[in-house]
Amino acid sequence: MTSVGGLGAFLRARRARITPTDVGLPAGTGLRRTPGLRREEIAALAGVSIYYYIRLEQGGETNPSDAVLNALANALLLDDEERGHLHALARPTRHREAAEAVSPGIRQLLDTLRPNPAYVLNEISDVLAANPEGLALFHGLTDWPAERRNTARYTFLHPAARELFADWAHSAATTAANLHAVAANHPGAPGLPELLDELTAQSPDFVNLWQRYDIRRRHGEPKTFHHPRIGTITLTYEVLHISDGQRMSIYQAAPGSGERDALELLALVAGEQPAAPR
């Protein structure tokens, strides 16, 4: 089964990505047996003993202080989001039960947003609800039964995804990074181990990205689609965190723009497909 995270795994993965010159150390001579910094180098940079650091990587030490975690974050050149992830790994919280039912008010909001594509996901990116345009934007998603509609699964396993996303590599990287964040903060999320196992078994690209151990929560940004029915369209999207582990993604176009006209066409396309599940 694919690991859903761990402090030692994170430390090893991030240590391997730093070169001596990144942190002001001499490059030295000859080839290193392993990529990145040695354990003793990270330990020295963080101001901890090599024996203590080895225990952290091997899981023998499970309660490092905040001061140690901050020192490690500095040594590993972590950004704010990665620093928070490091603390989450060292201080795992009890997983709350995430709601799978979408409230009537949120469903009404999905309809109100039309023709802007919008959908609601749970923590592991299962599609819990969507307006017709939200389903139609992800070309081919409705080929799958409702219980398999998951945007991470779509990105890595649906044959249409690589053509739909203009920058598939970026979409794939952010998807894997978001799953890593979920695995650290909510390791008991229902369905997470099974999803990771499926992606690992069927997508070498996912395996490569998972092993990089990038961390990134979903944030809004422009996204370009090469849609077979409406052409190339660039939309901005926002991610709204609702409650109980749910989040809503909303895609928008400026009024009067060509993209807005394309969304009107998408609404017509959406009318040709089966209604979204309720």
C-alpha positions, 0 to 999 in steps of 0.5 A: 500500500502506498504510504500516506505520509510520514515525518521521516519520509518527508525529511529524506525526500526534501534532504535529497533535493538540496545541494551543498551549494544551495545552503552555502556548503562547499561542493566537495570533490567526487561523486556522492553516493546519494543525491542531496545533502548528507544527514550529518550536513542537515543535522549541523545546519539545524543544530541537532546531533546526527544521532537525533536526526537519524532517529527523526528520519527512522521514526525513533523520535516522534516528538520534536520540539517546535524549535527543532522543527523550525530549525529543520525547516530553515535547513531544508529551505522550506516555504511557509506551506511546506513548513506548516506541513512539517509541523502537521506531520510531527503533530498529527491531529485526529481526523474528523469525519468529513461530510459527503452530503452537500447541503441544499444551499450549496446546491442552489449556489451551484445552479446560481453560478451557471454558466460558470462551471462549478463543483464541490469536492471532498478532501480526496477530490471526489466530485460530490456535486456539480452544475452541468457546466462543471461536469461538461468542462472536464470532458469525458468525466461523465464516462465514469459512474458518479462514484468514480468521478474524482479530479485526481483520478481524472488527471492521471488516469482519464485519457482525455485529461492530457489533451484537455489541460493545456499545462498537464504537467502543472495540473498533475504536479499540483494534484499530487502535491495537494494529495500529499497535504491531505495525507499529512493533515488528514491521514485517515481521510476515507478512501485516501489509501485506496486512491493512492494505491490505484494511482500508484498502480496505474500511473508512473507519472503519479509515482514520480511526482509523489516521490518528489514530496511537493506540498501545495494546497489548492489555490485559485489561478488561471487555467487553460483548457483545450476543450474538444467542443468549445475550443481553447479557453482560459478561465480563472478559478477560485477555491472556496473552503466550505465546511466539513472538509468540502471545497468548491471550485468556481471557474470564471470569465470576464463579462463580454470576453470571448471566454464568456461566449465560450461558457455560453457554448459550454452550457449548450454542450452541458444540456446534451449530457445526463443531469448531474447526480443529486 
